[in-house]
C-alpha cells in the first residue's frame, strides 16, 4: 500500500495523558515475525474494537490508533502490505523489529476519538 491510513488496537497504558503514544505499543513479539497487525478499513477496525470491549476481557480497554501509510513509507523502513484478498481489512505493517522503527511508528500514530456507539 502507498496511501491511506491503517488502524491498530493498542492498550491504553501505552498512551500518555496528552495523547502521546509509547513505542512499546509497536513492539513485535517473536511469533509476529517482524510485523504488526492492522486494519485498512476504519469501520471494520471500530467493529472489532467494539466486539473486544463487549467481551469485558483484558482487551476491553484498548484504543484505536491511526497511522498514515505514506508517512510510514517515507519516515520509516517499514511498509504496509496490501491485504491478501480484495475487500479484506486485515493486513500488516512489515519490518517493525527495530526500536527506531517502533519509535517512528509511535510518532506517526494518533489516537482516534472514542468509537461511537451503534
Buried (B, 14 or more C-beta within 10 A) or exposed (E): BEEEBBBBBBBEEBBEEEEEBBBBBBBBEEEEEBBBEBBBBBEBBBBBBEEBBEEEEEEEEBBBBBBBBBBBBEBBBBBBBEBEEEEEBBBBBBBBBBEEBBBBBBBBBBBBEEBEEE
